[in-house]
Amino acid sequence: MAIIVTYRKTKALRMSVVKNGDVHVSAPIGTPRSVVEKFIEENKEWIGKARENTYKRQKQRYDFFSQLPLNTREECDEALERLKKLILPMVEKYARLMNVSPRHVYYRSTISRWGSCDVKTHDICFSAYLLLLPEWCVEHVVVHELAHLIVPNHGKEFYAVMDKYFPRWKEAKAETRRLSIEH
């Protein structure tokens, strides 16, 4: 685990710990190296706690996602079949209600996001790991991605669409986060 110092146009020294445990320090341009080193030394206890919390969150995420084995062709095929049976009826229902038409719906085993929408091609992708969530949380992800076919960004209009078609979206988002991070 490294300590990476970057000099930028900033007013104060700042520090963060990233997922792999590295410490990123931002320092104002011209700050003497000795000042940066003193800042790091004075925050060693905080760095230790932040690294520990980061490791704990990463382990929780790993434990959650490892509940769905996708190691063999058979496991992947079985997951894909279950995913299609779960998601396609939701896509059909909400696409009709929302008057949108996704061009393609496909699936990947991504852990970085539950779904994605290419607003130019109208292709929607869903994560295989949605199988680990309650059905109503999956439904939230489906509506979220279809809503991007109406409003491509996450502005007020987007959330108005979410409120209209899936009023419990905030609750579903919070539950999804709770399950995948705190599990």
Order of alpha helices (4+ residues) and beta strands (2+ residues): beta-beta-beta-alpha-alpha-alpha-beta-beta-beta-alpha-alpha-alpha
